[in-house]
Amino acid sequence: MRIAEWLIVLFGSFFIAGCNQRPTPVVDGGTSAASTPVGPIPGAIQQSASYAKDPLATDPVALQDGRRLFNWYNCSGCHGGHAGGGMGPSLRDPVWLYGNRDDQIYDSIAQGRSQGMPAWGSKIPQLQIWELVTYIKSLDTPDEPDPPVEPADETVFNPVTTTSVSGATETQSASLQEHK
């Protein structure tokens, strides 16, 4: 019975000692998260934001490595062989859901996106992610390595502009011209 009385006194003293303590601050001298601005501040005074730029943007070797990595990491499995789209969205389009700035593309690769893009930041080194960004930014530009080639049998001559264009759109526009 003495052990039970001893335990009651011990736990009671812990309880009383705990009630007399003041709460300790979590961070001494820190700033509140509520006082930290999250984005552009509305109003007349705008702070200029600086975004991370691709450090390899002008490196032709990084461009070639980015193309190689695009296939090596099987980005082409979702985005298509030349990033024209597949199960994943086209990376050649001018409109991007999560933005097409260098830092936004980097974040999409590193952090992933909710609609099926996995996060690769813990699996791919930062340098290789920047090489992928370099390649993706080169798509549909004269700098693009290994651009897609239009098959000759899908190219139709346009007599109005004397140029060759994609067969589907030219055939449709030609049939509309004939019916007018």
C-alpha positions in Angstrom: 0.0 0.0 0.0 2.9 2.3 0.6 3.9 2.1 -3.1 0.4 3.2 -4.2 0.5 6.2 -1.9 4.0 7.1 -3.0 2.9 7.0 -6.7 -0.1 9.2 -6.0 2.1 11.8 -4.3 4.7 11.6 -7.1 2.1 12.1 -9.9 0.3 14.8 -7.9 3.6 16.8 -7.6 4.2 16.5 -11.4 0.7 17.7 -12.0 1.1 20.7 -9.7 4.5 21.6 -11.1 3.2 21.5 -14.6 0.4 23.9 -13.8 2.7 26.5 -12.5 4.9 26.8 -15.6 4.6 29.7 -18.1 4.2 28.8 -21.7 7.5 29.1 -23.6 7.5 30.9 -26.9 8.2 28.7 -29.9 10.5 31.2 -31.6 12.3 34.0 -29.9 12.6 37.1 -32.0 11.2 35.5 -35.1 8.6 37.0 -37.5 5.1 35.7 -37.7 4.1 33.8 -40.8 1.1 36.1 -41.1 3.4 39.2 -41.5 5.4 37.6 -44.4 4.1 38.7 -47.8 3.2 35.8 -50.0 2.9 37.3 -53.4 2.6 40.7 -55.2 1.3 43.3 -52.9 -1.9 45.0 -54.3 -1.9 48.7 -54.6 0.1 51.4 -56.4 3.6 50.3 -55.1 4.7 47.1 -56.7 7.8 45.3 -55.6 9.7 43.8 -58.5 10.0 40.0 -58.1 13.0 38.1 -59.2 12.7 34.6 -60.4 15.3 31.9 -60.8 16.7 31.9 -64.4 18.0 28.8 -66.1 21.8 28.9 -65.5 22.3 26.7 -68.5 20.1 28.6 -71.0 22.9 29.4 -73.4 24.9 26.2 -73.0 24.5 24.0 -76.2 25.9 21.0 -74.4 23.2 21.3 -71.7 20.6 21.5 -74.5 21.8 18.2 -76.0 22.0 16.6 -72.5 18.5 17.8 -71.8 17.2 16.0 -74.9 19.0 12.9 -73.8 17.7 13.1 -70.3 14.2 13.7 -71.5 14.3 10.3 -73.1 16.4 8.6 -70.5 14.1 9.5 -67.6 11.1 8.5 -69.9 9.6 12.0 -70.0 8.7 11.0 -73.5 6.6 8.2 -72.1 4.0 10.7 -71.0 4.7 13.9 -73.0 5.5 12.2 -76.3 8.7 11.6 -78.2 9.2 15.3 -79.1 7.1 16.6 -76.2 4.0 17.0 -78.4 1.7 15.4 -75.8 0.4 12.0 -75.0 -0.9 10.9 -71.7 0.8 14.1 -70.3 0.3 17.5 -71.8 2.2 18.9 -74.8 5.2 20.9 -73.8 5.2 22.7 -77.2 2.0 24.7 -76.5 2.2 28.4 -75.7 -0.3 28.0 -72.8 0.9 26.2 -69.7 -1.2 25.4 -66.7 1.6 25.9 -64.2 3.5 28.6 -66.1 6.4 28.4 -68.6 9.0 30.5 -66.9 12.3 28.8 -66.1 11.6 28.6 -62.4 8.0 27.3 -62.9 9.2 24.5 -65.2 11.9 23.6 -62.7 9.3 23.5 -59.9 7.0 21.3 -62.0 9.7 18.8 -62.5 11.1 18.9 -59.0 7.9 19.2 -57.0 5.5 17.5 -59.4 1.9 18.5 -60.1 -1.5 17.3 -58.9 -2.7 16.1 -62.2 -0.2 13.2 -62.6 3.2 14.8 -62.8 5.4 12.9 -60.3 7.9 14.8 -58.2 11.5 14.2 -59.4 13.4 16.5 -57.1 14.6 13.8 -54.8 15.6 11.5 -57.6 17.2 13.8 -60.2 20.1 16.1 -59.4 19.5 19.9 -59.7 21.9 20.2 -62.6 20.0 17.6 -64.6 16.7 19.3 -63.9 18.1 22.6 -65.3 19.3 20.6 -68.4 15.7 19.4 -68.8 14.4 22.9 -68.4 16.9 24.1 -71.1 15.7 21.4 -73.5 12.0 22.1 -72.8 12.5 25.9 -73.3 14.1 25.1 -76.7 11.1 23.3 -78.0 9.6 24.8 -81.2 12.5 27.2 -81.6 15.4 27.1 -84.1 17.7 25.9 -81.3 15.7 22.7 -80.7 17.9 19.6 -81.0 16.3 16.8 -83.1 13.0 18.6 -84.0 10.2 16.4 -85.2 10.1 15.9 -89.0 6.8 16.2 -90.9 6.4 13.0 -93.0 6.4 13.7 -96.7 3.2 11.9 -97.3 1.4 14.2 -94.8 2.6 17.4 -96.4 0.3 19.1 -98.9 1.2 21.9 -101.3 -0.7 25.2 -100.7 -1.2 26.9 -104.1 -2.2 30.2 -102.5 0.9 30.8 -100.5 3.2 28.3 -102.4 4.2 26.6 -99.2 3.7 23.1 -97.8 1.6 22.7 -94.7 0.1 19.9 -92.6 -2.3 17.7 -94.6 -5.3 17.8 -92.2 -5.6 21.6 -91.9 -4.8 22.2 -95.6 -7.3 19.6 -96.8 -10.0 21.1 -94.6 -9.2 24.7 -95.7 -9.0 23.6 -99.4 -12.4 21.9 -99.2 -13.9 25.1 -97.6 -12.4 27.2 -100.4 -13.9 25.0 -103.1 -17.4 25.2 -101.6 -17.5 29.0 -101.5 
